[in-house]
Amino acid sequence: MGGALVALLVRLLFFVAIVEGTSMKPTLHNGEEVMVLRTKKIHRFDVVLATDQAGLVYVKRVIGLPGDNIRYHNEKLYVNGRVVAEDFLYKQLDLNKHQRYTADFPADYTSKGVHVPQGTYFLVGDNRPISRDSRTFGVIPKKQIKGRVVCNIAPFDQFRFF
C-alpha cells in the first residue's frame, strides 16, 4: 500500500515529456526524455514545458518574468536595464565568436525593451539562431506553463538535473 501511495504522489507531482526539435541545444536534444515538476513557482532561467495558444508544446528557458523589461544587445541580456549573465550560454557563445548568436531585440535596441505583462513569461530556446519562442509568438500566460523541467532521464547516459 505504501508503494502505491508513493507512486500516486509521484504521478501527481511529476510527468515525463519528450523533447521535440533542436531549439534547446546544447541543453536538451531531440528525443530526450525529461521529468517535469508540476509547479507554478517559476524563476528566471528555469527550463519549462509550456503550450502556446494553439496547444503546441514547447520546452524553453524563462528569461522574462512578470513585470520585467527585457532586451538583447550585443549578445547581452538586459533585465530592467541591468546586464544579467546567461552562464548556460557561455559555451555556445565561445563556439560562435564570429557570428551573432542572439539577435538584438527589440529591433530598435535604444528602446526601453520588451515589457513582460503581469501573469506572463518571456521564453527563449537555448539554440537562439533557430528557436521559435517568445520573440516570435509573444509572451506565455502562466496558466500555459505546465511545469519546470527538473532532470533529463533518457537516454540514461545524458541524465542530469537542472
NORFENKA-V753633 format. One record per residue. N is the residue number from 1. RES is the residue in one letter. PSI is psi in degrees with one decimal (none if undefined). OMEGA is omega as a letter, one per 30 degrees, with the letter a starting at -180 (999 if undefined). D_FIRST is the distance of its C-alpha to the first C-alpha in Angstrom with 2 decimals. Layout:
# NORFENKA-V753633
n->N res->RES psi->PSI omega->OMEGA d_first->D_FIRST
n->N res->RES psi->PSI omega->OMEGA d_first->D_FIRST
This chain:
# NORFENKA-V753633
n->1 res->M psi->-41.1 omega->a d_first->0.00
n->2 res->G psi->-39.8 omega->l d_first->3.83
n->3 res->G psi->-38.1 omega->l d_first->5.48
n->4 res->A psi->-37.3 omega->l d_first->5.22
n->5 res->L psi->-42.1 omega->l d_first->6.34
n->6 res->V psi->-43.8 omega->l d_first->8.79
n->7 res->A psi->-42.0 omega->l d_first->9.94
n->8 res->L psi->-43.1 omega->l d_first->10.66
n->9 res->L psi->-42.7 omega->l d_first->12.42
n->10 res->V psi->-43.1 omega->l d_first->14.37
n->11 res->R psi->-31.1 omega->l d_first->15.47
n->12 res->L psi->-32.1 omega->a d_first->16.66
n->13 res->L psi->-29.0 omega->a d_first->18.59
n->14 res->F psi->158.3 omega->l d_first->19.94
n->15 res->F psi->161.6 omega->a d_first->21.48
n->16 res->V psi->139.7 omega->l d_first->23.63
n->17 res->A psi->153.9 omega->l d_first->27.32
n->18 res->I psi->129.7 omega->l d_first->30.17
n->19 res->V psi->129.4 omega->l d_first->33.43
n->20 res->E psi->125.1 omega->l d_first->36.39
n->21 res->G psi->-177.0 omega->a d_first->39.89
n->22 res->T psi->14.9 omega->a d_first->41.59
n->23 res->S psi->-12.1 omega->l d_first->41.98
n->24 res->M psi->9.1 omega->l d_first->39.68
n->25 res->K psi->142.8 omega->g d_first->41.32
n->26 res->P psi->0.6 omega->a d_first->41.38
n->27 res->T psi->-47.8 omega->l d_first->38.09
n->28 res->L psi->148.9 omega->a d_first->36.23
n->29 res->H psi->157.0 omega->l d_first->37.46
n->30 res->N psi->130.8 omega->l d_first->37.32
n->31 res->G psi->-10.3 omega->l d_first->34.26
n->32 res->E psi->149.6 omega->l d_first->32.14
n->33 res->E psi->136.1 omega->a d_first->28.53
n->34 res->V psi->150.1 omega->l d_first->27.47
n->35 res->M psi->128.9 omega->a d_first->24.34
n->36 res->V psi->127.7 omega->l d_first->25.09
n->37 res->L psi->124.6 omega->l d_first->23.73
n->38 res->R psi->103.1 omega->a d_first->23.94
n->39 res->T psi->154.8 omega->l d_first->26.25
n->40 res->K psi->-1.6 omega->l d_first->29.52
n->41 res->K psi->106.9 omega->a d_first->30.76
n->42 res->I psi->134.3 omega->a d_first->33.26
n->43 res->H psi->161.5 omega->l d_first->35.80
n->44 res->R psi->136.6 omega->l d_first->38.94
n->45 res->F psi->1.8 omega->l d_first->38.46
n->46 res->D psi->146.2 omega->l d_first->34.75
n->47 res->V psi->125.7 omega->a d_first->34.09
n->48 res->V psi->159.7 omega->l d_first->32.59
n->49 res->L psi->126.6 omega->a d_first->31.70
n->50 res->A psi->164.1 omega->l d_first->33.74
n->51 res->T psi->151.6 omega->l d_first->35.29
n->52 res->D psi->-174.6 omega->a d_first->38.93
n->53 res->Q psi->-30.0 omega->a d_first->40.53
n->54 res->A psi->-2.4 omega->l d_first->40.54
n->55 res->G psi->4.0 omega->l d_first->36.81
n->56 res->L psi->142.2 omega->a d_first->37.44
n->57 res->V psi->135.6 omega->a d_first->34.82
n->58 res->Y psi->144.7 omega->l d_first->36.12
n->59 res->V psi->118.6 omega->a d_first->34.94
n->60 res->K psi->172.3 omega->l d_first->37.49
n->61 res->R psi->136.8 omega->l d_first->38.23
n->62 res->V psi->120.9 omega->l d_first->38.85
n->63 res->I psi->-20.7 omega->l d_first->42.37
n->64 res->G psi->125.0 omega->l d_first->43.31
n->65 res->L psi->163.2 omega->l d_first->41.50
n->66 res->P psi->130.0 omega->l d_first->42.42
n->67 res->G psi->-11.8 omega->a d_first->45.96
n->68 res->D psi->155.2 omega->l d_first->46.90
n->69 res->N psi->119.4 omega->a d_first->50.16
n->70 res->I psi->151.3 omega->l d_first->49.80
n->71 res->R psi->159.7 omega->l d_first->52.28
n->72 res->Y psi->138.4 omega->l d_first->52.94
n->73 res->H psi->126.6 omega->l d_first->56.30
n->74 res->N psi->48.4 omega->l d_first->57.34
n->75 res->E psi->20.3 omega->l d_first->53.78
n->76 res->K psi->137.4 omega->l d_first->52.69
n->77 res->L psi->127.4 omega->l d_first->50.15
n->78 res->Y psi->124.5 omega->l d_first->51.52
n->79 res->V psi->118.0 omega->a d_first->49.22
n->80 res->N psi->40.4 omega->l d_first->51.19
n->81 res->G psi->-4.5 omega->a d_first->54.24
n->82 res->R psi->143.0 omega->l d_first->52.76
n->83 res->V psi->132.1 omega->l d_first->51.99
n->84 res->V psi->122.8 omega->a d_first->48.30
n->85 res->A psi->137.8 omega->l d_first->47.58
n->86 res->E psi->77.6 omega->a d_first->45.26
n->87 res->D psi->-33.0 omega->a d_first->44.42
n->88 res->F psi->-13.3 omega->a d_first->42.24
n->89 res->L psi->-7.5 omega->a d_first->45.47
n->90 res->Y psi->-42.8 omega->a d_first->47.81
n->91 res->K psi->-44.0 omega->a d_first->47.43
n->92 res->Q psi->-39.5 omega->l d_first->48.19
n->93 res->L psi->-37.5 omega->l d_first->51.15
n->94 res->D psi->-37.9 omega->a d_first->52.54
n->95 res->L psi->-23.1 omega->a d_first->52.31
n->96 res->N psi->39.8 omega->a d_first->54.03
n->97 res->K psi->-31.2 omega->a d_first->56.78
n->98 res->H psi->11.7 omega->l d_first->59.46
n->99 res->Q psi->157.7 omega->a d_first->57.82
n->100 res->R psi->128.6 omega->l d_first->56.13
n->101 res->Y psi->-45.4 omega->l d_first->52.32
n->102 res->T psi->114.9 omega->l d_first->51.57
n->103 res->A psi->145.7 omega->l d_first->54.33
n->104 res->D psi->139.4 omega->l d_first->55.61
n->105 res->F psi->148.1 omega->f d_first->54.29
n->106 res->P psi->168.2 omega->a d_first->55.45
n->107 res->A psi->-39.0 omega->l d_first->58.50
n->108 res->D psi->88.5 omega->a d_first->60.77
n->109 res->Y psi->-9.8 omega->l d_first->59.28
n->110 res->T psi->-10.2 omega->l d_first->61.62
n->111 res->S psi->175.1 omega->a d_first->59.75
n->112 res->K psi->-7.5 omega->l d_first->57.18
n->113 res->G psi->-166.6 omega->l d_first->54.33
n->114 res->V psi->123.0 omega->l d_first->51.54
n->115 res->H psi->131.8 omega->l d_first->50.09
n->116 res->V psi->108.5 omega->a d_first->46.33
n->117 res->P psi->156.8 omega->l d_first->45.94
n->118 res->Q psi->142.2 omega->l d_first->43.41
n->119 res->G psi->7.4 omega->a d_first->40.02
n->120 res->T psi->166.1 omega->a d_first->40.67
n->121 res->Y psi->149.9 omega->l d_first->40.36
n->122 res->F psi->117.2 omega->a d_first->42.70
n->123 res->L psi->137.8 omega->a d_first->40.95
n->124 res->V psi->142.6 omega->l d_first->42.71
n->125 res->G psi->150.9 omega->l d_first->41.86
n->126 res->D psi->-25.3 omega->l d_first->42.53
n->127 res->N psi->71.7 omega->a d_first->44.85
n->128 res->R psi->-39.9 omega->a d_first->47.31
n->129 res->P psi->-24.7 omega->a d_first->50.13
n->130 res->I psi->-4.6 omega->a d_first->48.14
n->131 res->S psi->134.0 omega->l d_first->45.28
n->132 res->R psi->118.1 omega->a d_first->45.19
n->133 res->D psi->-158.2 omega->a d_first->43.80
n->134 res->S psi->-19.1 omega->l d_first->44.80
n->135 res->R psi->-23.3 omega->l d_first->48.32
n->136 res->T psi->-40.2 omega->a d_first->48.61
n->137 res->F psi->2.3 omega->l d_first->46.16
n->138 res->G psi->-175.6 omega->a d_first->46.17
n->139 res->V psi->159.1 omega->a d_first->43.59
n->140 res->I psi->126.6 omega->l d_first->40.03
n->141 res->P psi->146.7 omega->a d_first->38.69
n->142 res->K psi->-38.1 omega->a d_first->35.60
n->143 res->K psi->-17.8 omega->l d_first->33.67
n->144 res->Q psi->-3.8 omega->l d_first->34.24
n->145 res->I psi->116.2 omega->a d_first->32.55
n->146 res->K psi->-18.6 omega->l d_first->29.02
n->147 res->G psi->175.7 omega->a d_first->27.92
n->148 res->R psi->130.4 omega->l d_first->28.94
n->149 res->V psi->123.0 omega->a d_first->28.79
n->150 res->V psi->-27.2 omega->l d_first->27.10
n->151 res->C psi->158.2 omega->l d_first->27.40
n->152 res->N psi->122.2 omega->a d_first->28.82
n->153 res->I psi->-16.4 omega->l d_first->26.31
n->154 res->A psi->140.2 omega->g d_first->28.52
n->155 res->P psi->151.2 omega->a d_first->30.71
n->156 res->F psi->-32.0 omega->a d_first->29.03
n->157 res->D psi->-9.4 omega->l d_first->32.43
n->158 res->Q psi->9.5 omega->a d_first->32.84
n->159 res->F psi->130.8 omega->l d_first->29.58
n->160 res->R psi->153.1 omega->l d_first->30.41
n->161 res->F psi->153.6 omega->l d_first->29.33
n->162 res->F psi->none omega->999 d_first->31.51
